Amino acid sequence: MECTAGHNNAENYFSSYEDLEIHRLMLEDKPRNIAYKNAIISNKDLFKNKIILDIGTGTGILSILCAQAGAKKVYAVEASNIASLAEEIVKENGFTDVIQVSHCRIEDFELDDKVDIIVSEWMGFYLLHEGMLDSVICARDRFLKEDGLLFPEECILYTAPCQLPSFYQFWDDIYGIKMNSFGKKYRKIFEGKPEIREVLSENLLNEGNEFVKFNLNFVKNEDLDRISQRQVVACIKDGIYQGICMWFCVKFPSINGKDCVTLSTKPDNPLTHWKQTVIVLPVELPVESGDAVAWELTLQRLIDKPRSYSILLTMLDPDEESHPIPCDCHRPKCLIIKTYLSQLPPEDDDNDENDIAT
């Protein structure tokens, strides 16, 4: 299965952010806004009298939070025409002496000084859709001080097998009439592309595993060109394997390095405007708790559309794949290894685990 998502070109990408409806959705996204507010305001000592760069400022909400936290200067950079509205909102909140709005791409922005902190809400659907992380990396390399901070600083994309009743079971009974023939044709529409849907936590067949993890202090553009991983996971409940669910979380720096704020789009967290991303399988597979399922997922940046990705999902035979250690599936080999590891003294775990392969 292969699917593509993204804007056709940079012009369409930036013009899409002139749509006030998009900003309304983001401003009404309580988990998103509360996470950024808590991350900034609870770390006032990191922002006080500091120089801040806000990439993709939009309506200016993050810039204003930085100003409220005591920032000395905030450079708010916005490529779309919403920049003029951001200037009005900055004035409305009385921060024109602190916040400077620049209407340009961050790649074209010029600044003589280095900044102490870069803030940005750059995340797209399944984390990388929209490709704004490239702009953050560009700004980091050009403008951030050597000991500067990035808000957020770490991001993780997760995957898990899931049930998708709205694509399958829903069609079993439409006011007492079976519509599975319609449902089968309807699913064809979504084969070959990611779909943004709300996935209930009860429909996850596994808690999820890391697909990719980035530290924004070190990630490079080329790291984003192709991301691929083979995964084997054990189902934690009986159900019907109908798709792959993707979600992400980002983590922010903190003063003590421990009490960091996290923004997560996992199904068991409050719903955000990102919802979750699902890849619908062409067939459904009944599974029991302890059954292993396997797949290979590849995100490939398109050369002619760098803000777009093709997503290739290949279903694998779990009996032919290497299983993680420990593995919670009921394959006899994995059960034996898990039992063996559970009996080891804690100090011996690391040494002995490395010597075992499934």
C-alpha positions in Angstrom: 0.0 0.0 0.0 1.3 3.4 -0.9 -0.2 6.8 -0.1 0.7 10.4 -0.6 -0.3 13.5 1.4 0.8 17.1 1.2 0.5 20.5 -0.6 1.5 20.7 -4.2 3.9 23.6 -3.8 5.2 26.2 -1.3 2.8 28.9 -2.6 -0.3 26.7 -1.9 1.2 25.7 1.4 1.6 29.3 2.7 -1.7 30.6 1.2 -3.6 27.8 3.0 -2.6 29.5 6.3 -4.5 32.6 5.3 -7.7 30.7 5.9 -9.1 32.0 9.2 -11.0 28.7 9.6 -7.6 26.9 10.0 -6.5 29.3 12.7 -9.9 29.0 14.5 -9.4 25.2 14.7 -5.9 25.7 16.2 -7.1 28.4 18.6 -9.9 26.2 19.8 -7.5 23.3 20.3 -7.3 23.3 24.1 -4.7 20.6 24.6 -2.4 22.3 22.1 -2.7 25.7 23.6 -2.6 24.7 27.2 0.6 22.6 26.6 2.4 25.6 25.0 1.1 28.0 27.6 2.2 25.7 30.5 5.6 25.0 28.8 6.3 28.8 28.4 4.7 30.3 31.5 5.9 27.6 33.9 9.5 28.3 32.7 9.4 32.1 33.0 13.0 32.1 34.3 14.1 30.6 30.9 12.3 33.4 29.0 12.9 36.4 31.2 14.9 39.1 29.4 15.7 36.6 26.6 15.5 37.0 22.8 13.0 34.7 21.2 12.3 33.6 17.6 8.8 32.4 16.8 8.6 30.4 13.5 5.3 30.4 11.7 3.7 32.7 14.3 0.3 32.6 12.7 -2.0 34.7 14.9 0.9 35.4 17.2 -0.4 33.5 20.2 3.0 31.9 21.0 4.8 35.2 20.7 2.4 36.8 23.1 2.9 34.0 25.6 6.7 34.6 25.4 6.2 38.3 26.0 3.9 37.5 29.0 6.7 35.3 30.3 9.1 38.3 30.3 10.9 38.0 27.0 13.1 41.0 26.1 12.4 40.7 22.4 10.3 38.3 20.2 10.9 38.0 16.5 7.6 36.6 15.1 8.1 35.3 11.5 5.1 34.4 9.4 5.2 33.6 5.6 1.4 33.9 4.9 -0.7 37.1 4.8 -2.0 36.3 8.3 1.1 38.2 9.4 -0.9 41.5 9.2 -3.5 40.1 11.5 -0.8 39.0 13.9 0.4 42.6 14.1 -3.1 43.7 15.0 -3.4 41.1 17.7 0.1 42.0 19.1 -1.1 45.6 19.3 -4.4 44.6 20.8 -2.4 42.9 23.7 0.0 45.8 24.2 3.2 44.1 23.1 4.3 46.1 20.1 7.4 47.2 21.9 8.5 43.6 22.5 7.1 41.6 19.5 8.3 42.4 15.9 6.2 40.6 13.2 8.0 39.9 10.0 6.1 38.9 6.9 8.5 36.4 5.2 9.6 32.9 5.1 12.1 32.0 7.8 14.5 31.0 5.1 14.5 34.6 3.9 14.6 36.2 7.3 17.6 38.2 8.3 18.8 38.8 11.8 22.2 40.1 13.0 21.9 38.7 16.5 21.5 35.1 17.8 18.4 34.1 19.7 18.2 32.4 23.1 15.1 30.3 22.3 13.2 29.2 19.2 9.5 28.4 19.7 7.3 26.9 17.0 4.2 24.9 16.5 5.5 23.1 13.4 3.8 19.7 13.8 1.5 18.4 11.1 -0.7 15.4 10.7 1.4 12.2 11.5 4.0 14.8 12.8 5.8 15.4 9.4 2.9 16.3 7.1 3.4 20.0 6.1 7.2 19.6 6.3 7.7 22.6 8.6 10.4 20.9 10.6 12.8 21.8 7.8 12.2 25.5 8.5 12.9 24.9 12.2 16.1 23.2 11.4 17.1 26.0 9.1 16.4 28.6 11.8 18.2 26.6 14.5 21.4 26.4 12.4 21.3 30.1 11.4 20.0 31.9 14.5 20.1 29.8 17.7 22.9 30.4 20.2 25.1 27.5 21.0 23.4 27.0 24.4 20.0 28.0 23.1 16.7 26.1 23.6 14.0 24.8 21.3 10.3 24.6 22.3 9.5 21.8 21.8 12.9 20.0 21.8 11.9 16.4 21.3 9.3 14.6 19.2 8.2 11.0 18.8 5.9 9.3 16.2 4.1 6.2 17.4 2.3 3.4 15.5 -0.1 0.7 16.6 -2.4 -1.9 15.1 -6.0 -0.9 15.5 -9.7 -1.6 14.8 -11.5 0.8 12.5 -15.2 0.1 13.1 -16.3 3.2 11.1 -14.7 1.6 8.0 -15.9 -2.0 8.7 -18.5 -2.8 11.3 -20.6 0.3 10.7 -21.9 -1.1 7.5 -23.2 -4.3 9.1 -26.4 -2.7 10.1 -27.8 0.6 8.6 -31.2 0.9 10.1 -31.6 -2.9 9.9 -30.1 -3.2 6.4 -26.8 -4.7 5.5 -24.6 -2.3 3.5 -21.3 -4.3 3.5 -21.1 -4.0 -0.3 -21.2 -0.3 0.0 -18.6 -0.4 2.8 -16.2 -2.4 0.7 -16.4 0.1 -2.1 -16.1 3.0 0.4 -12.9 1.6 1.8 -11.4 1.5 -1.6 -11.5 5.3 -1.5 -9.0 5.3 1.4 -6.7 2.6 0.2 -3.4 4.3 -0.8 -3.6 7.4 1.4 -3.5 8.3 5.1 -6.8 9.3 6.6 -7.2 11.8 9.5 -9.8 10.3 12.0 -10.4 10.1 15.7 -9.4 6.7 17.0 -10.9 5.6 20.3 -8.4 4.2 22.8 -10.6 1.1 23.1 -9.9 0.4 19.4 -6.1 0.2 19.8 -4.9 -3.4 19.7 -1.5 -2.4 21.2 -0.3 0.5 23.4 2.0 1.6 20.5 5.7 1.6 19.8 8.1 4.3 18.7 8.3 4.6 15.0 10.8 7.5 15.0 12.2 9.9 17.6 13.9 13.2 16.9 15.8 15.5 19.2 15.4 18.9 17.5 18.9 20.0 18.7 20.5 17.5 16.5 18.2 16.3 13.7 19.2 17.2 10.1 17.1 17.7 7.0 18.4 14.6 5.4 17.1 12.6 8.4 13.6 13.4 7.3 14.0 12.3 3.7 13.3 8.6 4.3 12.1 7.0 7.5 11.5 3.2 7.5 11.0 0.6 10.2 9.8 -3.0 10.5 7.7 -3.6 13.5 6.4 -6.7 15.3 3.9 -6.2 18.1 1.7 -8.4 20.2 -2.0 -7.6 20.4 -3.1 -6.9 24.0 -6.8 -7.8 23.4 -9.1 -9.8 21.1 -10.3 -7.8 18.2 -10.2 -7.3 14.4 -7.0 -6.0 12.9 -8.1 -3.4 10.4 -5.5 -0.7 10.2 -2.4 1.1 11.5 -2.9 4.1 13.8 -0.3 6.9 14.0 0.1 9.6 16.6 2.8 11.8 18.0 4.0 13.6 21.2 6.4 16.4 21.7 8.3 17.4 24.8 9.4 20.8 26.0 12.4 21.9 28.0 12.1 22.7 31.7 14.1 24.6 34.3 14.9 21.4 36.3 15.1 19.1 33.3 12.6 16.8 34.8 9.1 18.3 35.0 8.8 18.8 31.3 5.5 19.5 29.6 4.3 17.0 27.0 1.8 17.4 24.3 0.4 14.0 23.1 -2.1 13.1 20.4 -2.5 9.5 21.6 -6.1 8.3 21.4 -6.4 8.1 25.2 -5.5 11.8 25.6 -7.9 14.7 25.0 -8.6 15.1 21.3 -6.6 17.7 19.3 -7.1 19.2 15.8 -4.5 16.7 14.6 -6.7 13.8 15.8 -4.9 10.5 14.7 -3.8 9.3 11.3 -4.9 5.9 10.1 -3.9 3.6 7.3 -6.8 1.3 6.3 -5.9 -2.3 5.5 -7.3 -3.8 2.4 -8.5 -6.8 4.4 -9.4 -7.3 8.1 -7.8 -10.0 10.2 -9.4 -11.4 13.5 -6.8 -11.5 16.3 -6.6 -12.7 19.8 -4.7 -11.3 22.8 -1.1 -12.4 22.4 -1.2 -12.7 18.6 1.7 -11.0 16.8 1.3 -8.8 13.8 4.0 -7.3 11.7 4.5 -4.6 9.1 7.0 -2.4 7.5 6.2 1.3 7.3 8.1 3.8 5.1 7.8 7.6 4.9 9.5 8.9 1.8 9.8 12.6 1.0 8.8 13.4 -2.6 11.6 15.0 -4.6 9.2 17.3 -6.6 7.0 18.0 -3.6 9.3 18.3 -0.6 6.4 19.1 1.8 4.8 15.8 0.8 5.4 12.2 1.7 4.5 8.9 0.2 3.6 6.3 2.8 4.3 2.7 1.9 2.8 0.0 4.2 3.9 -3.6 3.7 2.2 -6.3 5.7 4.7 -8.9 7.0 4.5 -12.5 8.3 5.3 -12.2 12.1 6.6 -15.8 12.0 9.4 -14.7 9.6 10.4 -11.6 11.5 12.7 -11.0 14.4 10.7 -10.2 17.6 11.6 -7.6 20.1 13.1 -8.7 23.5 11.1 -9.2 25.5 8.1 -9.9 23.4 4.6 -10.2 24.8 3.2 -12.5 22.1 2.3 -16.1 22.8 4.9 -17.7 20.4 6.7 -20.4 22.5 10.1 -19.0 21.9 9.1 -15.5 23.1 7.3 -16.9 26.2 10.5 -18.8 27.2 12.7 -15.8 26.7 10.3 -13.6 28.6 10.1 -16.0 31.5 13.9 -16.4 31.6 14.4 -12.6 31.6 11.9 -12.1 34.4 13.9 -14.5 36.6 17.2 -12.7 36.2 18.6 -10.4 38.9 18.1 -6.8 38.0 21.8 -6.1 37.7 22.2 -8.9 35.1 19.3 -7.8 32.8 21.3 -5.5 30.5 24.2 -7.9 30.0 22.2 -11.0 29.3 19.5 -9.5 27.1 22.1 -8.5 24.6 23.1 -12.1 24.1 19.7 -13.3 23.2 18.0 -13.1 19.8 14.6 -14.3 18.7 
